[in-house]
Amino acid sequence: MVTTQAQGKLATIHHRMPLLLDADETEEWLELDAGLPAWVTSTRREPEVEMYAVSPRVNSVRNNDPDLVRPIDAVEDQQRLF
């Protein structure tokens, strides 16, 4: 995973973030002969991300199910059904 300086909302939770590429940037990255394109180290646009609370169960590698990435309210509501 390639990381970069966090921007926008992501900077409120950590100083680094994954380098998120659009389709054109991905093509350019894959066609590199040598070196990094200037846009990798330049100021990037704020990524379009959605942030929400998730279950604390994400903190254990023993847990691996779809509920881990659902908003916590949705998970709690579903657990009340059973």
C-alpha positions in Angstrom: 0.0 0.0 0.0 1.3 3.5 -0.9 0.4 6.2 1.6 0.5 10.0 1.4 -0.2 13.0 3.7 -3.8 12.8 4.9 -6.1 15.5 3.6 -9.6 16.7 4.3 -11.7 14.6 6.7 -9.1 11.9 6.9 -6.6 14.2 8.4 -8.8 14.5 11.5 -8.2 10.8 12.4 -4.6 10.2 11.1 -1.7 12.0 9.5 -1.4 9.4 6.7 -3.9 8.0 4.2 -3.8 5.6 1.2 -2.9 7.1 -2.1 -6.2 7.1 -3.9 -6.0 7.2 -7.6 -8.6 7.9 -10.3 -8.7 5.9 -13.5 -6.2 8.2 -15.4 -3.8 8.2 -12.6 -3.9 4.5 -12.3 -3.1 4.1 -16.0 -0.2 6.5 -15.6 1.1 4.7 -12.5 1.1 1.4 -14.2 2.9 2.7 -17.3 5.8 4.3 -15.3 9.2 3.6 -16.7 11.1 5.1 -13.8 10.5 7.6 -11.0 7.3 8.9 -9.6 4.9 11.3 -11.5 4.8 14.8 -10.1 1.2 14.4 -8.9 2.3 11.7 -6.4 4.2 14.2 -4.3 2.2 17.3 -5.0 -0.8 18.5 -3.1 -3.7 16.3 -4.0 -7.4 17.0 -4.1 -9.5 16.1 -1.1 -10.6 12.4 -1.5 -14.3 11.7 -1.7 -14.8 9.4 1.3 -17.6 8.6 3.6 -16.8 8.4 7.3 -18.9 6.7 10.0 -18.5 4.8 13.3 -18.1 1.0 13.1 -18.1 -1.7 15.6 -15.2 -2.0 18.0 -15.0 -5.6 16.7 -12.8 -4.3 13.9 -10.0 -4.3 16.5 -9.6 -8.1 16.5 -8.3 -10.1 13.6 -10.5 -13.0 14.7 -13.5 -11.1 13.4 -14.2 -11.2 9.7 -17.7 -10.5 8.6 -19.7 -7.8 6.7 -20.9 -6.2 9.9 -17.4 -4.8 10.5 -17.8 -2.2 7.7 -21.4 -1.3 8.4 -22.3 1.9 10.3 -22.5 0.9 14.0 -26.2 1.9 14.2 -27.1 -0.6 11.4 -25.2 -3.4 13.2 -26.8 -2.7 16.5 -30.3 -2.6 15.0 -29.7 -5.9 13.2 -28.5 -7.6 16.5 -31.8 -6.5 18.2 -33.7 -8.6 15.7 -32.4 -11.9 17.1 
